[in-house]
């Protein structure tokens, strides 16, 4: 749960929320992609955007790790239990 003074979640606010490896792998590549779509506007991320980024990160990590959840979890800075919960939650 994030609490934001103005109700908008900015990528910079996620640094202390997301595991380091997740930030390293996806925040560096996802943020420029969002800005490139509309460089004039700084579009704040919605909860749905964050969920989609998380799903994409999990799917990519699983593909890179041949669907071995423990390896994918380690790659994302999560525990095997956490990634298992997310896989079930997001129906992946």
HUGI-V16860 format. One record per pair of residues at least 6 apart in sequence whose C-alpha atoms are under 6 Angstrom apart, sorted by the first residue. I is the first residue (numbers start at 0). J is the second residue. D is the distance in Angstrom with one decimal. If there is no record, write none. Layout:
<<I J D> <I J D>>
This chain:
<<7 43 5.7> <8 43 5.8> <8 44 5.3> <9 43 5.3> <9 44 5.8> <18 76 5.2> <20 75 5.0> <20 76 5.3> <21 75 4.8> <60 71 5.0> <61 71 5.3> <64 71 5.7> <69 79 4.8> <72 78 5.5> <72 79 5.4> <72 82 5.7>>
